[in-house]
Amino acid sequence: MLGVADEFEAAARQWRHDGWALVEGLVPEADIDAVRDDLAHLYGTDTFDDYNRAGFFGDGAPEGKQFRGSQFNGMRGFPFGGSGALNDLLVHPRMRGFADAAMQSDDLRIYQAAVWGKWAGAVNYEQPLHQDSNHSLLPPRMEPGFWHLEGFLYLSDVDEDCAPPRLVPRSSVSDDTDYERLYDHEVVATGKRGSFLAYRSDVWHRGTDFGRHDASRFVMVISFKPGGAEWFGYDAFPRFGSDARFSKFVAGKGPDELALFGIPRPGHPYWNAATIDAMAKKHLGLDMSPWSDALR
Ligand SMILES: O=C(O)CCC(=O)C(=O)O
């Protein structure tokens, strides 16, 4: 049987070579459809808290390619309320399998986790081509151990009219390509729900606006970095150490899933009888037996 790594090797290779790949059908549509109620809950109850601290941009001119603060109003950060299905998508084994294969590592961390909704007519979502310089304190070195992977898991079908991201494959241009000429090389990342757009911060890309007035777009924003690559960051999950939604999320999860959020694996020197006991009390429902087994 093919493992996720074999099944998606071509896309993983494209990500390494071109800096981006659209992995169609990475997460089965049924798993995406299962989060519909959580999405409704998220946008029905959660209030906008300026996730990106983008309010200061203002909205500038209504036409043309611009960053507008309100393009980001639809972003909501992990952990999400509701049934927990939306949170669980973050550790979907096939998404993790693809990230491991692309980044050639089985010791990854998630450093950004959010959901982003966009609605036709809410704002002009058209952006200029840009490279993300807000994920790292260092200039990019896109090689194993030093790179990162930014991703959008499509939670709704993203067709030409549904504000699809546009990207410029790295192999189409060089560092000397004139900025205006970059637009000639754009590709459009349309895909059904369950598709995963993986890219990197050295890739020129941009958001676009809707082509029809009755459309919306929902994506899960998820970024991975190698364990130990402290120069990458965006969200700070330790803030949720005593958040009931985080405790609900970790209940029933295993060491590999929790390592993605920085929780040390069994055998790490942090763990002794006292810390294992305290962890079990802090997050009721978390089975600490893999950690206590490793002490023996
Ligand atoms: O939402 C998108 O399609 C891309 C957005 C983007 O690139 C950004 O806001 O930096």
Ligand as a Chemical Component Dictionary entry (heavy atoms), coordinates in Angstrom:
data_LIG
# 
_chem_comp.id                   LIG 
_chem_comp.type                 NON-POLYMER 
_chem_comp.pdbx_formal_charge   0 
_chem_comp.three_letter_code    LIG 
# 
loop_
_chem_comp_atom.comp_id 
_chem_comp_atom.atom_id 
_chem_comp_atom.alt_atom_id 
_chem_comp_atom.type_symbol 
_chem_comp_atom.charge 
_chem_comp_atom.model_Cartn_x 
_chem_comp_atom.model_Cartn_y 
_chem_comp_atom.model_Cartn_z 
_chem_comp_atom.pdbx_ordinal 
LIG O1 O1 O 0 -5.617 34.726 1.137  1  
LIG C1 C1 C 0 -4.899 34.549 0.169  2  
LIG O2 O2 O 0 -5.300 34.004 -0.869 3  
LIG C2 C2 C 0 -3.455 34.987 0.201  4  
LIG C3 C3 C 0 -3.247 36.040 1.238  5  
LIG C4 C4 C 0 -1.829 36.479 1.397  6  
LIG O3 O3 O 0 -0.957 36.105 0.677  7  
LIG C5 C5 C 0 -1.494 37.388 2.496  8  
LIG O4 O4 O 0 -2.390 37.983 3.129  9  
LIG O5 O5 O 0 -0.280 37.553 2.780  10 
# 
loop_
_chem_comp_bond.comp_id 
_chem_comp_bond.atom_id_1 
_chem_comp_bond.atom_id_2 
_chem_comp_bond.value_order 
_chem_comp_bond.pdbx_ordinal 
LIG O1 C1 DOUB 1 
LIG C1 O2 SING 2 
LIG C1 C2 SING 3 
LIG C2 C3 SING 4 
LIG C3 C4 SING 5 
LIG C4 O3 DOUB 6 
LIG C4 C5 SING 7 
LIG C5 O4 DOUB 8 
LIG C5 O5 SING 9 
# 
